[in-house]
Amino acid sequence: MRQKIVAGNWKMHKNAEETEDLLNELIDKIPNDIDAQIIVAPTFVNLASAVDHLEFTTINVAAQNMHQNENGAYTGEISADMLTSIGVTTVIIGHSERRAYFNESDAILAEKVTTALKHDMTSIFCFGEELKDRKDGQHFNVVENQLCDGLFHIENEDWKKIILAYEPVWAIGTGETASPEQAQEMHEFIRETVRKRYGSNIAEGVSILYGGSVKPENAKEIFSKPDVDGGLIGGAALKADDFCKIATSI
């Protein structure tokens, strides 16, 4: 049975004190026996303290990004070794904002996945089409190309360290809304794309998260779809009550 996962991407929010406060709220409010893996991704400067704070809980910590190279003259960047040295073994790779604002190409993301695997890290690999792609009817082609170019260089055994996260960029902050049926349609396509390349065992085993503005009001319906295995949550992850309601909807 596939792992259910609810991951909160905090982006560039929460200073040290605010991070501790939110973590305390999550510890208090998220049930210990929840039937899902819970992940939070604070900003880099608060990762070490988050790992320490959550040591004796069931909540895991992820980084929002990392550099593809092991080390070097890359001012401001963070390496895989730096992350694992503080106990962070999961990293978000290819988030739509990294692709859009920092020009991360599929080739760069493929390198990041390779580096993460080398360090035995789990990658939450993000991908998804923009509004123009959807309106032009190119959404399936865009998603297939992002998967093939960014991820399909890995070996079969590497898939145990991969979580997929579909982000319909056109449905995030645009006024457009993606229905649960549209989410299921794309998730089914994604699973079939993986199946064609790697076979049914891997396709049926990989968790595919939905990252299109999941909220407490729509989480249960979205998560009920057969190929949706959880969510990558943005804004709602910054409020403990909202994130807890989403997590317990799975």
N, C-alpha and C positions, 0 to 999 in steps of 0.2 A: 504494500500500500504506500502511495506517495506521501512524503512528508508535507504537512500543512505548515505554512510559514506566513507570519505577519512581520514585516520589517518596517521600521520607522526611519526615514531619512531626514535628519534635522537640518540639513543644509547649513547656511551661514547664520544660525540662530543659537542662542543660549550661551551666556558667559559661564564662568566656572561655578558661581553660586547658583545661577538658574539651572544649570545642568544637574547639580546635586539635588536641587529641589524637585525637579521633574523625575529624576531617577527614584527618589524616595517615594513619590506619589505612585509611580508605576509598580514599585515593589509592594506597596500596600494594596493596590487595586487589582493587579493582574493575578488571577488564581494560580496557585502552584500546580494544579492538576489540569491546566488548560491543554486541550488536544491540538497544540500547535507549537512550533518553534518561534519564539519571540526574539527579534533582533532590533537593536537600536544603533544608529550611526550618528553620534555626536561629531562636532568639529574636531580636527586633529589635536588641538591644544588640550582638549578635555578627554581624549581617548584613554590615557593611562589611568586617570582618576576614575573613569567610568568602569574600566576593567576591575579595579580594586573594589569599587563600590558594589559591583554586581557579583563578586566572587562566589558568594554562597547562595545565589539565586539561580533561577532557570532562564534568566534573560541574558542573551548573548550580545556581544559588541562587534560592530563592523566599522571599517573605515569607509569614507565616502569616495576615495580615489587613492591611487598610488602611481608612482612613476614606473615606466617599463624597464629602466636600467637599474643595475644593482647598486651603483654609486656613481659619483662624479660631480662635475661642476654644473649642477642643475639647481641654481639658487631657488630656495623656497619649496623644493619638491621633497617627497617622502618616499623612501624605498620599502620594499617588502620586508627586508631584514629589520628595519626600524620598527615596523608594525609588529612583526612576530616577537620581537624582543620585549615588547610590553604586553604580550598576550593577546594581540588582535590577530585572528586567523581567518577573518572573512573580510572581503573588500567589494564595494560596488564598482563595477567597471562599465564604462560606456553610457552613463546617465545622459539623458537627452540634453541637459544643460551643459555637460562637458562637451558633447558633440557640437552643440550650437554656439556656445560662447567661447570655447577654448579650442575649437577646430580639431577635435580628436577624430581622426579618420579610422576606418575599419582596420587598416594596416597597423596603426598604433595600438588599437584595442586588442588586436590579435597578439601583439607582443606583450601587452599587459597580462593577458590571460596566461600566456606561456610562463611569464615570470611568476605569477601567482601559483601556478601548478608546481613550478620548481621549488617553491617554498612551502608546499603542502597547504596552501591557502584555498579557501572556498571563494569562488567568484560569483557575485550576483550580476549576471551579464544582462545589460539593458539594451533595448532596441525598440524601434517603433517609427511609424510614419508621421509626417506633418500634414497639415490641413490640405495643402495643394496636392499632395500625393493621394490623399483620400478622395478629393473631388475629381481628380484626373483618373481615378480608378486604378491607380498604381500601387495601392497599399500592400497587396500581397507580394508584388515584385520587390518592393523596397524592403519589406521585412525578410523575405527569403535571401536577398543579397546581403543584408546586414548579418544575418546568421552565418551564411556561407563564408563571407569574407572575414568576419571577425572571430568566428568560433569553430568552424568546421575543419580546422587543421589539427584539432586535438585527437587523441587516441580514445578508443572505447573505454578503457579503464579510467580515463580522466573525468568522465561524466559524473562520477560520485562526488566531485568537487565543483559541480556547476549547478547554479540555480538560475533559471531564466526569468526575466522581468520584462513584460511587454508594456511599453509606454505609448499609448496613442497621443502623440504630442498635440494633435489637433483638438483633443478634448480636455486639455489642461490650460485653464485661464483664458480660453478663447470665446467663451459663451456657448460653444457647441457642447453637446452632451452625447456621450457614448452609452448605448443601452447595454444591459447585461447580455442581450442576444448578440450584439456586435462583439462584445468581449469574448463570448464563447466561440463565435465564428472564427475569430483570429487565433485564439488559443488552440482550437482544433486544427487549424491550418499549420500552426507552429509545430504541434506535436507530430503531424503527418510529415512535415518537412524534415524533422529529426529522424523519423522512422525510415524515410527513404534513404537517408545517408548512413544511419547507424543501427537500424533494426528496431523491432518492437520492444525488446526488453529495455533498451535505453530510453526509447520514446515514452514508454509507459511509466518509467521510473523517475524521470526528471520532473521536478516541481516547476510550474510556470506561474509566476505571480502577475497580477494585474496592477498596473501603475497609472490608472487614469482617473485621478480625483476621487478616490474611495472615501466615503464619509460614513458615519454611523447610520445614516438613513438608507444608504444603498448597499452597504457591505453584505448583508445577509443574502440578498438576492443575487449579487454578483458571485459571492463565494459558493452559492448553491449550484452553479454551472459545473458540469462534469469535468471540464478541462481547466478550470480555474482553481489553483491550489493555494491561494492566499493573495496577499497584496503587498506592494511596495508603497508605503504611505508617506505623503509629504506633509502638507499643512496640518492635517488632523493628528499627526504624530507629535505635535508640539503641545497638545492639550491632553493631559493624562486621562480625563474622563472619556474623551472622544476615542483615543487610541485603545483604551480598555474595551469600550463598546465594540469597536471594530474587531479587536482580537478575539473577543468572546462570541462573535458572530460566525466564526469559522466552523 
